[in-house]
């Protein structure tokens, strides 16, 4: 359940905040870190 919520939040941040290629890379990195934290 927590992982699903985390993934939904990451997806919404990714879609809302990636206006440039650099921004996209930062969003992907932060989403990956959030998923890692949720998995611990």
Secondary structure, DSSP 4 states (H G I P E B T S, - for coil): -HHHHHHHHHHHHHHHH--SHHHHHHHHHHHHHHHHHHH-
